[in-house]
Amino acid sequence: MRVPADFAAVVAQIQRAARRHQRHPARGAQMIAAISEGGSGYRLMNYLVGPGRANEHENAHLVAGSDVIMRRWGAWDELSPAQGYEIARFVDQFMTETGVKPTGSRRAFNKDSNKREVIKEQVPCHIWHCSLSLKPEEAAQGDERWRMIAQDFMDEMGFTGKDGKAPCRWVAVHHGSAKNGGDHIHIMANIVREDGTRWNRWQDQPKAMRAANRIEHKYGLYVVEAREHARGARADSAADLRAANRQGHKRTNREILEQRVRAAAVASTSEHDFLIRLRELGVRHCHGSPRNPGRRRRLPGGPARQGRPAHPVVRRRQACA
C-alpha cells in the first residue's frame, strides 16, 4: 500500500482502516475519571448546583458524601445555591478548624481551550474535583447505583478513612446529563483530613484509573482494555502537562505520540508499512539499549517513550484478517 505524502490524506486513510478493523464494538458503560483541583469549594459548588455553562444542569442533588453532610442534605431532590454554599462550608470544616491551608501548583480546566492545564504558582489547591462520566449512548445509572459507585471510588482513593487514616470531607453531585448527553457525577473533596494531615495527591490519576477498573468489574460495566492490562491510553503526568505548557502546546507529547503510534498500527499492512507510517507521521522509532531492549518512540525534540514492541501486534492482526 502506498503511503500518501500529504498528512491529511494519511489521517483519512488511517481513519478508514480503523473503521474496517473495529470488529468488536464496546458494550456496557465505560467510566472515565477526569481530575482537576481548585482553591474554592464555594465556587465549585455554585457551578455544580447552578444552571451550567449551557443551561444543561437540572435537579442538582447529592448522591453520596460524608455522613454528616448526607444526613443534612442527602434527601433533597434539588439543591439551591444557598444550600450549595452551606455544603461547601461543611466540606471545608476540617481545614477551617485545623488551620491547614494547602498551597502549590494545581490542575485546572481551561474552558476556553477545553483542556486541563497546570497552574505552576503557589496557589490554594485544597479542593480535589473528579468527574466520573459515561458515554452518551449509555443509559443513566440511577442515584442508588451512583451512590455505591461514588462510595467505592472514594474508598479506593483513600478519602473516607477506610484505609485507617483520618477521613476527608467530600460530596458527590448529580445534575443530569452532560452537554454531550453522557450520565455523570461530580465529586468534590477537601484534601485536609480530620486530624489536620493532608491527603496525598501523588499519582492520583493512575490510581483513579485502577479504581475505575475495579468498579467496572464489580458493577458489570464495560471494562476498558487499556486499564485492564495497565497499557494503552495513559494519563498525562504533571511533568507532561508542565512541558506542554512551557512549549505552548494544547496537547502533551505523550498524547500526540500515542495517537500517532496507534493510528500507524491500525492502518499498516506489514511491519515495513508500519515503520513507514510512523516516519510519515513524524515519529522516530529505534531500539533500546542492551539493558533496556524495548523499542522507544519519540517526536522530534521530545523525550523518548518506552513502548511495547508493536510488531507482534501487527502480525497477530494480519494473521486474523
ZISUL-V548862 format. One record per residue. RES is the residue in one letter. PHI is phi in radians with two decimals (999 if undefined). PSI is psi in whole degrees, 0 to 359 (none if undefined). D_CENTER is the distance of its C-alpha to the mean C-alpha in Angstrom with 1 decimal. Layout:
((RES;PHI;PSI;D_CENTER) (RES;PHI;PSI;D_CENTER))
//
This chain:
((M;999;129;36.5) (R;-1.39;135;36.9) (V;-1.62;118;33.9) (P;-1.09;147;34.3) (A;-1.34;331;34.3) (D;-1.26;128;32.7) (F;-1.09;319;28.9) (A;-1.10;322;28.4) (A;-1.16;323;30.5) (V;-1.09;314;28.6) (V;-1.07;316;25.3) (A;-1.08;320;27.2) (Q;-1.14;320;28.7) (I;-1.12;318;25.4) (Q;-1.12;320;24.0) (R;-1.12;320;27.2) (A;-1.18;323;27.0) (A;-1.08;320;23.5) (R;-1.17;324;24.8) (R;-1.17;327;27.8) (H;-1.57;1;25.9) (Q;-1.49;81;23.6) (R;-1.52;337;25.9) (H;-2.14;90;23.6) (P;-1.15;150;21.5) (A;-1.21;142;18.6) (R;-2.14;146;20.0) (G;1.47;183;18.6) (A;-1.57;136;15.4) (Q;-1.91;123;12.0) (M;-1.66;131;9.3) (I;-2.04;129;5.7) (A;-1.88;120;4.0) (A;-2.06;124;3.3) (I;-1.97;138;5.9) (S;-2.53;175;9.2) (E;-2.34;161;12.8) (G;-2.67;176;16.2) (G;-2.04;10;19.8) (S;-2.59;109;21.0) (G;-1.19;329;20.4) (Y;-1.12;316;23.1) (R;-1.14;318;21.5) (L;-1.16;315;18.2) (M;-1.13;325;20.3) (N;-1.08;323;22.5) (Y;-1.23;316;19.8) (L;-1.15;323;18.5) (V;-1.64;357;22.1) (G;-1.51;191;23.3) (P;-1.33;345;23.7) (G;1.56;172;20.4) (R;-1.27;335;20.4) (A;-2.21;30;22.0) (N;0.96;34;23.7) (E;-1.57;347;21.2) (H;-1.41;139;21.1) (E;-2.63;139;23.7) (N;0.94;51;24.9) (A;-1.13;128;22.4) (H;-2.69;165;22.9) (L;-1.48;139;21.6) (V;-1.96;342;20.7) (A;-2.87;167;20.2) (G;2.76;184;20.6) (S;-1.04;146;23.1) (D;-0.98;316;26.5) (V;-1.12;329;28.5) (I;-1.38;318;26.2) (M;-1.16;326;26.1) (R;-1.10;329;29.9) (R;-1.60;322;30.5) (W;-2.19;0;28.0) (G;-1.17;336;26.6) (A;-1.57;354;29.3) (W;-1.30;135;29.1) (D;-1.36;334;28.2) (E;-2.64;134;27.2) (L;-1.71;144;26.7) (S;-1.61;164;28.5) (P;-0.99;324;27.5) (A;-1.12;319;30.0) (Q;-1.17;323;28.4) (G;-1.05;321;25.0) (Y;-1.10;316;26.7) (E;-1.15;321;28.3) (I;-1.08;317;25.1) (A;-1.06;322;23.5) (R;-1.13;321;26.7) (F;-1.19;322;26.5) (V;-1.09;325;22.9) (D;-1.49;1;24.4) (Q;-1.03;316;27.5) (F;-1.12;322;27.0) (M;-1.14;318;26.3) (T;-1.15;317;29.3) (E;-1.25;323;31.6) (T;-1.54;344;30.9) (G;1.33;10;30.7) (V;-1.43;124;27.7) (K;-2.16;90;25.9) (P;-1.10;136;22.8) (T;-2.37;162;22.5) (G;2.64;190;20.8) (S;-1.22;156;18.2) (R;-2.58;153;15.1) (R;-1.60;129;12.0) (A;-2.35;150;12.7) (F;-1.54;125;12.0) (N;-1.67;110;15.0) (K;-1.24;341;16.2) (D;-1.31;315;18.8) (S;-1.59;349;16.7) (N;1.06;33;13.7) (K;-2.32;157;11.5) (R;-1.47;132;10.0) (E;-2.24;162;13.0) (V;-1.83;126;14.6) (I;-1.62;115;17.8) (K;-1.54;348;20.0) (E;-1.24;167;22.8) (Q;-1.38;95;23.6) (V;-2.17;158;22.3) (P;-1.00;135;21.7) (C;-2.50;36;18.3) (H;-1.44;347;19.0) (I;-1.70;125;16.6) (W;-1.87;125;13.1) (H;-2.18;127;11.1) (C;-2.38;129;8.2) (S;-1.79;133;8.2) (L;-1.90;116;8.4) (S;-2.28;155;9.5) (L;-1.95;164;11.8) (K;-1.22;152;13.3) (P;-1.01;329;16.3) (E;-1.39;355;18.9) (E;-1.51;149;18.1) (A;-1.27;154;20.4) (A;-1.10;144;19.7) (Q;-1.48;334;19.3) (G;1.58;153;21.7) (D;-1.10;318;21.8) (E;-1.15;319;23.1) (R;-1.19;319;20.5) (W;-1.12;325;17.6) (R;-1.06;314;19.7) (M;-1.16;320;19.7) (I;-1.12;314;16.0) (A;-1.11;319;15.2) (Q;-1.12;314;18.0) (D;-1.09;318;17.1) (F;-1.10;314;13.5) (M;-1.26;330;15.0) (D;-1.06;313;17.8) (E;-1.12;324;15.6) (M;-1.39;349;13.8) (G;1.53;25;17.4) (F;-1.64;339;17.9) (T;-1.68;353;20.7) (G;1.59;0;23.4) (K;-1.14;335;23.3) (D;-1.48;7;23.1) (G;1.64;351;26.3) (K;-1.59;164;25.1) (A;-1.09;142;25.8) (P;-1.37;162;23.3) (C;-1.85;159;21.3) (R;-1.50;140;21.6) (W;-2.74;161;18.8) (V;-2.51;156;18.6) (A;-2.16;126;16.5) (V;-1.99;135;17.5) (H;-2.02;128;17.9) (H;-2.42;42;19.4) (G;1.53;191;19.6) (S;-1.37;156;17.7) (A;-1.30;176;15.5) (K;-1.04;330;17.4) (N;-1.51;1;16.5) (G;1.67;358;17.8) (G;-1.42;137;14.9) (D;-1.26;142;15.4) (H;-2.85;166;12.9) (I;-2.31;159;13.3) (H;-2.02;132;12.5) (I;-1.94;129;13.0) (M;-2.13;130;14.9) (A;-2.41;150;16.5) (N;-1.71;129;18.9) (I;-1.35;357;18.6) (V;-1.47;123;22.4) (R;-1.39;171;23.8) (E;-1.05;328;27.1) (D;-1.60;8;29.1) (G;1.58;352;27.8) (T;-1.36;168;25.6) (R;-1.96;139;22.0) (W;-1.14;138;18.9) (N;-1.57;118;17.6) (R;-1.52;0;14.1) (W;-1.03;129;14.6) (Q;1.01;34;12.0) (D;-1.22;329;9.9) (Q;-1.19;311;6.5) (P;-1.05;324;8.7) (K;-1.14;321;10.4) (A;-1.14;324;7.8) (M;-1.15;320;7.4) (R;-1.15;319;11.2) (A;-1.11;319;11.6) (A;-1.10;322;10.0) (N;-1.10;317;12.3) (R;-1.15;323;15.2) (I;-1.17;321;14.8) (E;-1.01;318;14.8) (H;-1.19;314;18.1) (K;-1.12;321;19.5) (Y;-1.83;12;19.3) (G;1.20;29;20.0) (L;-1.46;166;16.8) (Y;-1.11;128;16.2) (V;-1.56;119;15.1) (V;-1.27;120;12.7) (E;-1.06;323;15.0) (A;-1.06;321;12.8) (R;-1.36;326;11.5) (E;-1.04;321;15.1) (H;-1.94;14;16.8) (A;0.93;46;14.3) (R;-2.56;180;14.7) (G;1.32;227;13.7) (A;-1.10;129;10.4) (R;-2.15;154;9.2) (A;-1.32;147;6.7) (D;-1.21;131;8.9) (S;-1.39;167;11.1) (A;-1.06;324;12.9) (A;-1.13;319;15.8) (D;-1.04;315;14.3) (L;-1.16;320;13.4) (R;-1.13;319;16.8) (A;-1.10;317;18.6) (A;-1.11;322;17.3) (N;-1.14;319;18.3) (R;-1.11;322;21.7) (Q;-1.44;354;22.3) (G;1.30;24;21.5) (H;-1.69;147;19.0) (K;-1.44;337;16.2) (R;-2.14;151;14.3) (T;-1.36;158;14.3) (N;-1.04;324;16.9) (R;-1.06;315;14.5) (E;-1.14;315;12.8) (I;-1.11;314;16.3) (L;-1.09;315;17.9) (E;-1.07;317;15.7) (Q;-1.12;320;16.3) (R;-1.22;319;20.0) (V;-1.15;317;20.6) (R;-1.10;317;19.2) (A;-1.08;317;21.2) (A;-1.13;320;24.3) (A;-1.16;321;24.1) (V;-1.19;321;23.9) (A;-1.56;345;26.8) (S;-1.31;153;29.1) (T;-1.93;353;32.3) (S;-2.80;170;33.2) (E;-1.06;316;32.3) (H;-1.09;318;34.3) (D;-1.12;321;32.6) (F;-1.05;313;29.1) (L;-1.16;323;30.2) (I;-1.10;315;31.8) (R;-1.13;323;28.7) (L;-1.03;313;26.7) (R;-1.13;320;29.4) (E;-1.09;328;29.6) (L;-1.54;6;25.9) (G;1.45;22;26.5) (V;-1.83;126;25.1) (R;-1.58;137;27.5) (H;-2.22;125;27.9) (C;-2.59;164;29.9) (H;-1.48;153;30.6) (G;-1.36;189;29.8) (S;-1.40;167;32.4) (P;-1.02;327;34.7) (R;-1.34;335;32.9) (N;-2.37;81;29.4) (P;-1.33;355;30.4) (G;-1.08;155;27.0) (R;-1.27;148;26.6) (R;-2.11;144;24.9) (R;-2.35;143;23.6) (R;-2.66;159;23.1) (L;-1.52;154;23.4) (P;-0.98;127;26.6) (G;1.46;357;26.4) (G;-1.89;166;23.1) (P;-1.25;153;22.7) (A;-1.24;144;23.2) (R;-2.04;126;20.4) (Q;-1.25;132;21.5) (G;-2.38;163;21.0) (R;-1.35;148;22.5) (P;-1.00;125;25.6) (A;-1.55;342;24.9) (H;-1.04;314;28.5) (P;-1.04;326;29.0) (V;-1.11;316;26.1) (V;-1.09;318;28.0) (R;-1.05;314;31.2) (R;-1.09;319;30.0) (R;-1.14;320;28.7) (Q;-1.18;325;32.0) (A;-1.17;331;34.0) (C;-1.54;347;32.5) (A;-1.24;none;33.0))
//
